[in-house]
Amino acid sequence: MNTRLKNLLLWIVSLVTVVIVFQLGYGLKVLQPTNISWLMTVKDDWGQHYLGWFFYRNEPWHFPLGHIDKFYYSLGTNVGFTDSIPLMAIFFKLFAPLLPADFQYLGLWLFLCYLLAAYYTILLCRLFKLGNFYTFLAVVFVLTNPVLAYRGMHPALCTQWLLIACIYLYFLSPSGVGVGKILRYQFILLLIAVLVNPYIGFMVFGFTVTTAVKICFFNKAISRKKFLGFLGGSVFSVLLAWWLVGLIEFGKHEDLGVSGAYGLYAFNLNSLYNPHSFSTILPEFKQVSWHQFESYMYLGFGVMSLLLFLLIYFLYRYSRGSRRAAFQLNGSSLIPLSVFVLCVALFAITNRITFNDKVLFTIPIPPFLTQLGDVFRASARFFWIPYYLLILFAVIALSRSKLKPRDKESILILAVFLQLYDIRPILTFRNLTYGGYETPLDDKAWTSLMSKFDDIVFYPPFESHQLTHMDYQYFCFLAARNKKTINIGYVARQDTRGMGIYKDSLSARLEEGELSPRALYITTAPYLGEFSTTLQSDPHKLHMLDGYYYLTGSEIKDDRLRAMLAAEDLKYKAKLDSGLAGTGRKTFFRETAKLPVTDGKPIHYFTQRQYNSKGFLAIDGWAFLDTTQNNKGDSIFITLSSDDRSYIAATAIQSRPDVSAHFSRPYLDDAGFKTIAFFDSVPKGIYHLGIAIKDHQGRFYHQLDGSFVKVGMAEYAVPEKTARLPDAGKIVYGLDYFKTDSGQISLSGWAAPEGSDAEHSRISGVLKSKENSYIFDMEPLSRPDVTTAFHNKFNMDNSGFRARVQQTALEKGVYQFGILIRDTRSNKESMIFTDKLVTIQ
């Protein structure tokens, strides 16, 4: 058989081997683009990868190119942070309108990884002048190596063919192939790697530096200037590619590193012979923690036997006086590669040295290494480089040894059989499903419900599980299929600060009872209390489907859908009633006899949150009597006071041991309070907010706060025309803010009768033109700073005011702004005009 035919046969047999190994591991049906069941039913990482692509393909193009807006909303994410392989995602997005509804490329990518691993193994073996038989056995070892099979959980990380390709390029002779060709191919591999996965990209970048060092300093084939230019261009290109895709963004705050993570996913010193549960020969060995699944690096019994034989063989030859290197290629120095391999091996092991289930010792390292390790926290993956070198050069070393050909062939065949027998479990453990995909939920009902809204809002947001393990994938799949935004998910890198801001904002809106009419809100029993304001206002907003509570920001008008959802509510009636009971009874302000203010300000308090809605007041904080050492059994109330009326509402006591600790008192744990009190019985007006405590002995204390509460009043003051204005009076005032913009007049400041207290002042605003005069109410503000500033005997705390007036409420003209003060005891009024003018056109 001639050489060309033998080579063709090698390629054919290798291709058949790829198909057989892939069929054993995954099944060729995963190559079918519309087969998504195998990805979504396995869940975990495969589901994340598919969902990232699913959302990405349905969105318009953004910049950066890899940005996803509707997944992990409102922060969004990047297709690279879902490990959806940006290189493939961007390519197929170009054809998104032509693709079927269910389309995946991950099966194709996995097959390509196996195919290219075989391809570069053949090239490498030919470079070392191995015969076809040895080359084929090397292909078998590479295709069936446990790390490649194990890493099927992360298709992007199966791009290990790039490592073999880099090894091949390293050993190419610059004089025989040409420096430009080697560096150009290495640069292409680098760009592919960084558009697949950052870990693979960082490994290939290491090879890029190593190969350039060898060519410049050992082969002397390029100048140092060209060497620096090549590395500088490579670094710039990597950063540019990542910036274009969005894996790095200036101004964004993804946590690229996780503090303290370096060492957590470290390489265990037993990793090369620890099969976990994937061996028919060796037992599983212990590890320090479950996190060290990343250090799975089992060589297989066949490869380990081959390495042991080679060790004995070369020790024997060394003892017989042989000092010749086991192999060389065109004078290629092994020094750069050895240094690189040593560095990545140490980085993979980390400074926290582990063996079996013991931490042997920890070595102090410079902060910059810790920070790098926190970014690439799954550090054990970097041992893939020495791992592949061990497998490949075990075959190459034996084939180039001085043993007889028949002995070498027999040893390799035995090693292959031992290897395949040993690692059979990891080659065949997957039992994948095929076809389309439906979630375990009532897809029809959820799809109908989601179709009525733009946003799917979960509380808590950004979680990867809600009611069951990984059920975020069910809802994300339905949201993607219906092209809706959703605020849950799982991504590789998170913007922790942005997540906190969004969650706080969402919590604040829910506490205020604000549900967006565009949103469908979904939660579970532990978090139903976050919706207590809404549910106390309207308990009919709470519904249940598939065991999940949901609320809608607007009424569903589809009669058929309403009937279907009502039937579901009936099925879950007991849980709905229980959920409503858990959100607390509705609390009202009730009218009471005029509440006197206790002298001396006996209550020490702090308001952490206060929200004044049209229909209720939501407030929480802590309060206790200054004179008490133990407030167990004390009750806390919120009050509203006007000139002639008082209203009171109970609060729920919240345990606050931190208050006891802070004030060093035996027991102030009952100081916390929280309430949502409704204004149903409170007339329209502006009321002075107060706090009251009834101690365990029945004594009542009442103290006014410095703020006011508006009941039934519009956001904007309503100017009322008047034909009579009071006489000018002696008023002192100050305007902190006065602005006409965006169709409104906004103002704030203080005013008080000259030489008098402001305690009983009611302050109004005046706008007067030649033809018309208007008076409007202003919101009172507490201004103790004014009292302090005047240093006199008068109390001017009640002198503050602010207001907003819509310009459309006024007729055309040039108006002068004035301040009107009415004494609520004597009803005497006085007024003063300022120099502020407002032109209404």
Steps between C-alpha positions, in 0.01 A plus 500: 500500500653832400553787744217719367248221540628421849461863599148513358415187691630661820271799450201277426559270796554801727174655379314176566655491848378857563147398399507186717633678810253786454212257455599322823527825694215710364329336208505641150146631548640796694625627162140558394454879538137476613582244771502711818362242742844366590607848609195601700420170671851460638463856637794647688766639268364376168170672567684822585699485176191443287295770675778754450491430126117487493465849650790634293363387164159663567638844582599779262870564458657697782838641569697329639417226254447231763265695724173338610239739636198285586676228701607587856299821463543787574877464510517274198803285432728384222478190285853420617390505866248225423781291345304489176819528289493859362678395178214269408223716645600809302538297181161333523328820612576632151257238371251517789196589283564190288550256787224275637338599831692230687860519387822404673861480386653350816481143364683609187762679708565193715544287188741755352702491822548124464570526128760775540662323795559201271617727216768679703608178668573357155692815399704490820584131461606555139720784615679251722508252208284238668366219288131482419443220749646699792321812380165323499554371855588854609171615346314232699669610825413866435139443391425281800691695761283543813539878525348557155211265579446651846507856370205432275306682772660821363515485119712816490761329718513202264703720266807315617606442140640851518754381756611217270518747209720731712732211588525421130586860409760517778696212347480624143839599367522874417757428233293228338150650521572868531473729802216704353286194441549366854425834666206564272344162580568551871328840485195344329482232771516774762211695347290184474577414863406838646169491311422159643584520871731717716666196663588348163601846380739548791659158442548567129642844581758323719595286202513813283760655732691173537523435126607859432768475772637179345509650149663824616745397771578137415450469124621860449252520211352843582632815664398613846319792341284266292454279805367793705290618207343155461419471871374858518278445197373176650410663831332792322304263275382291795381808689338641186318173429376476858391865492314459172319193632450654844695258718673809636319833520623828638242639740343159568548330833496124443698333773769337287658365816348347811696594808651198675414258217858420401582163650138393533494322161865395519672201345520219756826308499303178452321631190697309236405164650168587667224373268217628719240236414604456136730200511449125484842436659590770753290622796402859561731700725395777739538870434499808722158619382248454222645811332793289385286339232684754285822307565370187326808402302489120495753362252348155477660172598638440150682834482626467858636152420669636189659787696619260769658279237672798339632618834654158568632476145674839500641444849642176372654668196636777721660242728662340193669827416261643240489879533333572169164679514203273434394716205586822324359685204708731284683627806183635664581600858279361773599773747218754420240225492628348823492836679148565372378154604654542845328838543154377401542188715585712805212735422264201477621353829479849660667607822259277694656158455249217534534124498198274535278665764782691670639850454871433537610863530437850363773715348482882516495652151502858361161676483506526120513119472208471741300751295578313178401176670172655617419581136595154370375334816453155340878487495523120473396526134843634413646158567342390172820620331738260682222239487491496118879513482517189720259307274644611169865465587445164667405367155769704321773400744419132475478507122842673476661270755765241418263210566420257222198608287304188597561567870395864467185407312411231755549738792284771339223257405496365856492854637205591271302196610571570867401863446171428325403230750579729792328820383196337342268660766589857406472432128147361529342654813277748321145395413367794302152572375422625151247721329315815605453620855210584728553606862345310793275803551163567342661657194169589338374692803829677567539590133150647489568693820841629390360614167307776678812661648840627387706415806520192721606619845602248764558578864772445599669592172812343348444164672581167332228315689161602627271218610696202369862438402595693187139590416627835378568316175132418455393862530795635304422257219136613489603866519747454213245313292253785554772768459443648844750649742568308821702598806631159606770276359849372552810663353873441541577859603272729698473871570446466875463873554246536220311197629476659843376830359235328287382279786479797738307697239263210435447446873429871548240499222333191642496647850329803353244279328611602152448224244587581142207445263754351254622233740401155622633449852586147621616391844489220754366474855814619688496832309128569485537756778680729254162549331310570823427863410332403175317204652369701793368756252354239263518132606336399171828565320653179638479189282676163474609274216714187523569580865643847425330816626456771240360855492421717204551871462192537280172319459484209256215567257508170313186322628618153400837548669336644811274198525794262463702682765199520733472121483866476603437742790215280618731199501748691719244679718643373828852618410371836379310553826807399697717736297265791557482426872878510518521853357330646809170664580417830340575790734310831495551840654205546739383830638565560867464781749745782448838360603706731721873515443703372796747755633871451469514275192510173696524269195828412335434377146626463147297461181672275250235513229198719446278494194194719469265359235160634399329228700739402778812573699775237511754558772752303701786566739562478872383692807520472878448715809821675597449417865443127458749218546257231391230557237360148495124528447503864387276589204594748227252711302511747213289814524367767266408838648331813362383811681190331634527127428721202580527155344693198622617169348661198664832361383641149501792458737821382331777337701804731514768357729745731321331798669557344843863442412555848356353685800643253755166439667378167642206464261388726216426213263136616462609835357451404136174594335340469159158582361301566189212716619217599265329841484143375443360702794736798478368815325704671232769727635855537627574344839786519742656155543558374851608195693345367820596229747279328753725330751427170671353691798243673278661845497466687170765726348458705182761691305480683166743424222647769281315386186153526354271257320275589208167320486294502182704780351627508145866492405473858375348787696173625349492881465161649582396839366427767758360850480642606836846486638590585860689812595875508496661398826836462665638166392856370500575236238760329287471319167732204466375401159279660238497366145268493200579207276329216308161663527502537878597736780706341777586683820606454860606719788387632838286786633376622839326805649762750611546496875276200559499119520424304186344213696144585397573629150337360189703613196349536150638621170368795298536574127373847392488658153324812380187304416498198734598388848543141619554340839630145539584272793862419572632194677633589847854399590679491832788751508672490841804642322314831461432514873869435566611760246300784661624439855191661653220386727260416216431146376519500121512122448166512316617761248597271208304454181522355150267470203469412133249672271420404141515804274196379307292572813566874453372743241745695286681787660799610705459394863678614813549238770390580853475327838183500711502398867187424701507466877287189568400629845382849410446446123691825444668512157796700369687492171822609336608498135846385392706605198430169320309530172335227291399552137218280366469516122 
